[in-house]
Amino acid sequence: MNFNPDNFINKTVTDMQPSGIRKFFDIVAQMSDAISLGVGEPDFITPWHIREEGIYSLEKGRTYYTSNAGLLELRSEICNYIKKFDLDYSPSEALVTVGGSEAIDLAMRTVLNPGDEVIIHEPSFVCYKPCVTLAGGVPVTIETKAENEFRLTPEELLEKITPKTKMLVLSYPNNPTGATMSKEDLEKIAKIAIEKDILVLSDEIYAELTYVGKHCSIASLPQMKERTIVVNGFSKAFAMTGWRLGFALGNEKIIKAMTKVHQYAIMSSPTTSQYAAIEALKNGELSINTMVSEYDNRRKVITEGFNRMGLTCYQPKGAFYVFPCIKSTGMTSEEFCNKLLESQKVAVVPGTAFGASGEGFVRVSYAYSIKQINTALERIKLFVESL
């Protein structure tokens, strides 16, 4: 009998769509003179003092497994660091993971039973829905509106809650829109979560990249710490994407259950990365401030650039993305991105990569140099004028 690999692949995996971000990343990688504003990765190199600590850990022969939950010293430093966002956790309520993405996956697999519903506001990061589906849950999406700066409203949330709702994924500052939620916004969501007995997964990987006011975590609000899993990490704030290190904070029983899954799937996060992260948390504040200041400048430049060429773009208050509207061109998001790449060799990501509600928008990252951003804006302007 001929071997057919399709017969051996899980149907859920077969039906899963590949990431729309990676599609354009792979194309650009083969184009020598293309400009990519597509990937959400800081253009800063990990600060030297952090790299040096990673090197030193190798020189000292620290190449062993750590405890499953992560080095106690690192978990203690995470708890000290997170106090800046008015969060109070102990090391037993912290789990070190392989990037924030693993923390999200662990939370889903630990909490969800087959058929449990998870509410996800869109546009949003590409991994939430697949993680829910792989865990046997049912994703339920809410389309947030551009006219409300993509904030989640209590009315939108209440409309989607059913007796099967178990979790709400909250993702602010938001990828791809750059939207943020104020304390007053979050208080309304928290009230519903408490009344309806819903667990919140709060993805706060861009917490440091908040340009207007101070980031507020929903877990800092009364009665919300116990029913919130906070996900954060080192990739964005410390320019440590390739180190693959994140963390989850939450109710001790839930964190212990997540650690059990982590134990069998991963064992422990990279030891070298953990030692580097301790240094990042202890002495990385200046580097964060420098990056945030630079991103803030780029944010203003790129927003003004899109608005000048007639592609409406509100100025985001967090993360390092803008989400300009391209409906005036008469093209779909996919068409716009394909034709822009073909004619001007500039790569941006279709809004639909982040959910159906992203149609009519494109995601553009400003985690690139001002020179690169300005060159890309000139090419996009030529493309729009040619239509």
PyMOL commands that set and color helices and strands:
alter all, ss='L'
color gray80, all
select helices_A, chain A and resi 5-8+11-15+20-28+48-59+72-85+91-93+99-111+128-134+146-148+154-160+183-196+218-220+241-243+252-265+271-283+285-308+327-329+333-344+351-354+356-358+370-386
alter helices_A, ss='H'
color red, helices_A
select strands_A, chain A and resi 35-36+94-97+117-122+138-143+165-171+199-203+228-233+246-249+321-322+346-347+349-350+362-365
alter strands_A, ss='S'
color yellow, strands_A
deselect
rebuild
show_as cartoon
